[in-house]
Amino acid sequence: MLSFIIPAHNEELWIAKCLDSIRTTMEKVAEPYEVIVVDDASTDSTPEIARRMGARTLPVEHRKISAVRNAGARSADGDVFFFVDADTQVNERAVSAALSELRAGAAGGGCAPEFEGPKPWWAGIIIWIAVRIARRIRLVGGCFHFCTRDAFNAIGGYDETLLAGEDMAFCQAIKKVGRFVVPGPTVVTSARKLQVVTPWEVISLLVSIALRGPRYESNWIVDILYGPRAQACRKHHEAD
């Protein structure tokens, strides 16, 4: 059994594409699976869309993405966990590559993203560099993580002491219990966050991660998830 765990807070504009990508992918992969949308206090139609599309919904009120991911894992029945952001679309190549790596002995991993939608010119340059560094050092963001249940239990899940950076901490923790991989296939994720940040914020974030690892301070990432910048992301999407 494969468990797709999707943390979601007010994701009505993106959740349907995410769920449809999982359904289409699993028609090709043809293995037993479940989809759990962990609805973190949404005030829009996110949970209704998820239920209508056949996902199991789990209501929580954490406003902390690490805790939301962990809540989904605790309710999951699968032997393999896929953590997929609600604005991300998976595909058969990425899921199959992940399963192949896990069945060859890897403990976990993640796929690099390609960004969908308008984005600033500078973002393409930074992303091109960041993705290549990420592949080399095996450290990727949380839009598409995967691991075995045993590895997840061994590390105690995502670090709930972190408001941001739980995805980087996950990568580092998995490396301590087994092999962490970054397969070649990519997934598609929304460029919405890149529309509400400056290049200096992104560069500063990358430098902080390089120097401090997951324990960097990034109030704007939390703001994008739950604050005013989340609303700005929505407005940009609707304008596009």
Secondary structure, DSSP 8 states (H G I E B T S, - for coil): -EEEEEEESS-TTTHHHHHHHHHHHHHHH---EEEEEEEES-SSSHHHHHHHTT-EEEEE----HHHHHHHHHHH---SEEEEE-TTEE--HHHHHHHHHHHHTT--EEE--EEEES---HHHHHHHHHHHHHHHHHT---TTEEEEEHHHHHHHTSS-TT-SS-HHHHHHHHHHHHS-EE--S--EEEE-GGGGSS-HHHHHHHHHHHHHHTT----HHHHHHHHSHHHHHHHHHHHH-
